């Protein structure tokens, strides 16, 4: 009898294990193998954009968020680590930003961190630390924040006089990080290929803005010459935030064209004077002729 009862207990215990093992497998990863997966080692995001930093439990389709916790840390460029977000039990808190982790996605093992309106100060190494009792795992990713330059090309309005050096300015604003490369090319009718210019270029110091981005201006000096007529000058801006380089073209009217315009104005003025003089001369001639006829008629009447 005792053996029969013992056998029944053992069988009931075995059946209970067969039920609990699949449930445990679905609710949390097997002991000792909790892992988190990060999308990539380095993630790049543009200034003021939104970003999602991926952190997911490997091999899990469902988690009980009542027995788990998630904490996100950020290690800034000065190697100081601060909390960004934490969740455990009924407690969740974002520290100094609008960072959130979706609780509905957390139930499926997705603890990705969502950031809004990224600023330069939010760059750094992020660490996702997850606890599913009694296991713990973590992963890291480096968040790089960049800003693309806004560039314009124009002639310095202070250098528009004839027979003086002229300056073309290429200004790039609001870029980050600091490193930027600006070069100059030119195109002429004689040579259909753009040729790089190496002389007459002055690039000013890179100036830091209040928001941490940078500005810089490059100047191309052009001496008075007939060669500028119909020449296309090109400013090329290269920066890590740009998938391809920025290119801006500018055509400077040649001195020959400017002189031709001046000559045309002089000719028009002289021609106008001559026409007016001719009209006045003819008017005076007809007036004298008419006056002579009137005098003759009066003398005949007398």
Secondary structure as GFF3:
##gff-version 3
##sequence-region A 1 302
A	DSSP	alpha_helix	2	27	.	.	.	ID=ss1
A	DSSP	beta_strand	36	37	.	.	.	ID=ss2
A	DSSP	beta_strand	42	46	.	.	.	ID=ss3
A	DSSP	beta_strand	51	53	.	.	.	ID=ss4
A	DSSP	beta_strand	56	57	.	.	.	ID=ss5
A	DSSP	three_ten_helix	65	67	.	.	.	ID=ss6
A	DSSP	beta_strand	68	75	.	.	.	ID=ss7
A	DSSP	beta_strand	81	88	.	.	.	ID=ss8
A	DSSP	beta_strand	91	94	.	.	.	ID=ss9
A	DSSP	alpha_helix	103	106	.	.	.	ID=ss10
A	DSSP	beta_strand	113	115	.	.	.	ID=ss11
A	DSSP	three_ten_helix	120	122	.	.	.	ID=ss12
A	DSSP	beta_strand	124	132	.	.	.	ID=ss13
A	DSSP	beta_strand	135	146	.	.	.	ID=ss14
A	DSSP	beta_strand	150	155	.	.	.	ID=ss15
A	DSSP	three_ten_helix	157	159	.	.	.	ID=ss16
A	DSSP	beta_strand	166	175	.	.	.	ID=ss17
A	DSSP	beta_strand	181	187	.	.	.	ID=ss18
A	DSSP	beta_strand	195	197	.	.	.	ID=ss19
A	DSSP	beta_strand	201	203	.	.	.	ID=ss20
A	DSSP	beta_strand	207	208	.	.	.	ID=ss21
A	DSSP	beta_strand	214	222	.	.	.	ID=ss22
A	DSSP	three_ten_helix	226	228	.	.	.	ID=ss23
A	DSSP	beta_strand	232	238	.	.	.	ID=ss24
A	DSSP	beta_strand	246	251	.	.	.	ID=ss25
A	DSSP	alpha_helix	255	301	.	.	.	ID=ss26
###
